[in-house]
Amino acid sequence: MAAASELRKILSRRLVPLLADIEDLVFRYGYIRVFASAVAMLGTVGLLSQVLGIAWLRTTFATATAVLFVIAALVSFASVQKLQSRLRVTEDVLHTYIEELPRTAPISIRKWRQEIVIENSGDTWSRREVTMAESTGRHLRYLTFATVYYGSTKLTERDKKRIEHNVQHASSTSPENGIRVPTTSTWTESSDGKPKLTVYAHLGRAVEEGDVVTTEWYWPKYSTDFMKGRQPESFDTLFLTTVTHFEQKVVFRNLKDHAALKIKTRSALEVERYREGRDTIIRFAGQEPAIGKRLGFVADLNAGG
């Protein structure tokens, strides 16, 4: 046991500094250049071993080649993990500061429209189109888009990575020529303990009258529990800034039993329900919604509900 402990200490003292030096080389010169240089050196040793016919040199070449690939794999893995860790820390710090910024000149929204499409499989697509009012001053502007996961299945890291979102910022004069907006995101919990994904769209300093910010989501299996009738699902919105007009439409694709869908509205909201082909559509709209008050409905496909 003592020998094993001493061996670990020696490896720690020798190997860790070596990996750190190699990682620094990769950072300064790039992974490809460092790897190519090492391969070239080994190639020279291998050629000499073949020409001179020296057995120990061939053994050294084979051993060094194996060590090179092991070290390259370790450094590559460590670098990726370190980079991901740094990005997570940076985003956490950024989001903490964002929430603490004084709202001296909040963004105002002229029109807020959202369409959610739920497939039979539970895959969910969402498109949100926000028409902005002009923001005075040169402060940095951002919008937040939050989605709560109501499913009973625990979200894994792999599930989270499959979620896609894209934000475009276009002017009123050329809405078809939108520019992709840089985004950051964070996972937290909602007030009822559900996983909550918040995406921050960083708009920069210029937000003109009539600018349109479009956000598109794709969340695989988001509504699987709901579509199988296992539990109800909330389709609601919480506005945190001034909105003049809002509208939301939820499309349930190929809903076999239209009557089985039960709807319970929130905040005495009037909803419109109709059938379009094989789809069931729920729509609601309104003017100047109260800030901090949830608007929407709860849907349930449980036949016994």
N, C-alpha and C positions, 0 to 999 in steps of 0.2 A: 504493500500500500504506500509505503514511504517513497519507494522508487517511482511509482506512478505519479505521486504528487509532485516529486521533483521534476519528472519529465514534463508534466503540464506547465509548471512554472517556467521551465526553459523554453518550451514552445511558445508560451505567452510572451516571454521577453524577446524572443527572436522573430516569431512569425508576425505578431501584431504590428511592430514597426515596419516590417517589410511590406505588409499589405497596405499600410498607411502611405508609404512612399510610392508604391505602385498606383494607388488611388490618386495621389497628387499628380503623378505623371499623366494619368488618364484625363484628369481635370484640365491640365495645362495644354496637352498636345492632342487629346482626343483618343478614343478607344481604338479606332482603326489604325492610326499611325503607330501607337505603342505596340499593338498586337503585331502589325506588319514588321516592325523592327525586331521584335523578339523572334518571329518566325524566320526572318532573314539570318539572324545570328545562329539559330539552330540549324538552318539549312547549310550554312558554312561548316559547322561542326560535323553534320551528317556527311557532307561531301568529302571532307578530309578523312573521316573514318572509313569511307569506302575506298578512297584512293590509296591510303596508307595501310589499310587492312589491319588496323589496330583494334583488337577486341574490346579493350576497356573503353576506348573512345566511342565505339558503337553503343556500348551499354550506357555510357554517360549521356549520349544523344537521346536514346530511348527514354531514359529516366527523366531527363530535363524536359523532353516533350510532354510527357505525362504530367509533370509538375506544372508546366506552363499552362496547360489546359485547365487543371484544377484551380490554380491561382486566378486565371482569367475568369472562370465561372464564379469563384468566390467574390472577386472584386466587382464583377458586373452585378451580382445579386446584392452585395452590400451597398453599392452605389445607388441602385434603384430604390432599395429600402430607405436609405438615408434621404434621398431626394423626395420620396413620398412623405416621409416624416416631416421634413422641412416645409413642404407645401401645406401639410395639414396644420402645422403650428402657425404658419404665416396667415392662412385663411381664418383660423380661429381668432387670432389677434385682430385681423382686419374687421371681422364681423363684430367683435366686441366693441371696437371703436365706432363702427357705423351706428350701432344701436345707441351709443352715448352722444352722438353728434347733436348739437342744438338744431332744432327744426325752425330756423328763423324765416326760411322762405320755402315752405313745403310745395311739392309738386301738386298741381291741380289737374284733374282729368275731365275732359269734356264728354267723352263717350267710352264706355267699357263694355265690350262684347266678348262672350265666351261660348264655345261650342265643345261639348264633350261627347265622344262616340264610344260606346261600349259594345265590344264584340261578344259573340256567344262564348268564346273561350275565356272571357274576362279581361283580355287585352284592352287597354284604354288609350285613346288618342284625345288630345285636347289642343284647342287653338284659342288663344286669347289675344284680342286686338284692342289696344288702348290708344285712344286719340287724346293727345296732350294739349294743355293750355300752355301758353308761353310762360317760361320761368325767368323772372327778372334777376339781375345780378349774375355773377360769374362763379357761383358756388358749384361744387361737384354735385351732380344729380344721380340718383339711383332709384330703381324700382325693385320691390320684393314680390316674389310669387311663391306662395307656400301651398303645399299639398300634404294632407294627412292621410296615412295609410290605415284603413279600418279593418283590414283582413286579419284573420286569426292565425295564419301561418307566419312564423317568425321570419323576418327578412334577414337573409345572409348578406355578406359582403358581395358575393357574386350577384345576388338579386339587385343590389343597389347599383352595381356597375352596369347593369343592363338597361337602366333607366336613361332615356335620352331627352335632351332639351336643347332648343335653339332659339335665340332671341335676335330679332332684326329691328333696326331703327331706320325709318324712312321719313323723308320730308313730305309735306302736303302736296308739293308741286310735282314730285316724282315718287309716288308710293310704291311703284314697281321696282325701284332701285334701292332697296334697303341694304344697309351695312350691318354685318354681324356684330353684335354687341358682346364685349367680354363679360363673362359671368364667373361668379364663385358660388359655392353652395355649402350648406351645413346641415347636419342631421341633429335634431333635438327631439323633444317630446311635446305633444300637445297638452292642453290642460287636463285631458282625461287619460294621459299616459300612452297615447298612440305615437308611433314613429312619424316624425314630421320633417319633410324635406323643404328647405327654404332656399330659393335661388335668388341671388342678388344680381341685377342687371345694371352694369355701370355705364351710364349714359354720357359721362363727361360733363362739360360746362354749358353746352349749347342745347337748349330745348326750346324750339320755336312753336308758335301757334299752329296747331293742326298736324304736328309731327305724329307719326303712328309707330308704336312699339308693338311688335307681334311676337308672341311666345308660343312655341309649339312643343308639346310633350308627347312622349310615348313611354308608357309604363306597362310592361308585360305582366299579365295575371293580376293586375291591380284589383279588379272586381270579380275575381273567380268565386269567392265565397258568396257574394251577392247574387251572381247569376245562377248559382246552384241552389239558391234558396236557404242557405245556411244562416245568414244574418242580414239585417238591414244595412243600408249604407246612406251616409249623409252627402247631399249635394248642396253645399252652402258656401257663402262668400262673406268674408269679414273685411269691410273697407276701413283703411287706416288713413285715408286722405279724402279730400273733397272730390266727389264725382257728380256730374250733372245728370247723366243718363246711364243706366246700366241695363244689360240684357243677357240672359243666359238660356242656352238650349242644350238639353241632354237627349241624345239619341240612343235608344236601346235597339241594337241590330237584331233583326229576325226573331223578335220576341213571339214565341209560339202562342202564349196565352195572354192576350192583352188585358183581360179582366183580372188576372192574378196579380198584376202590379198595383200595390197599394201605396198611396201617397199621403204623407202628412206634412203640411206646410209649416214654416216657422215665421214668426212675427206677422201673422195674419196676412201673409202674402198671397195674392191671387195668381194662380198658375193656369196655363192653357195646356190642355192635353188632347192630342189627336194622333191619328194613325196615318202613316205615309207608306204605302206599299206594305211590306212585312215589318216595318219599323214602328216602334212606339216613341213618340216625341213629347217631352215635357218642356214647356217654355214659360219663362216669367221675365218681367221687365218692370222698371220703375224710374222715378226721378229723385235725385238728391237723397240717397239713402243715408241713414244716420251713421256716423262714424263709430266703430266699435260694436256694432249690432249685427248679429248673424242673420243673413237672409238666404232663403232657399227651401229645401224640402228633404224629408227622409223617405227613401224608397224601400219597399220590402216585397220580395217575391216568394216569401214563405206562405204556402197555401193555408197553413193553420194560423198565420199571423193576422 
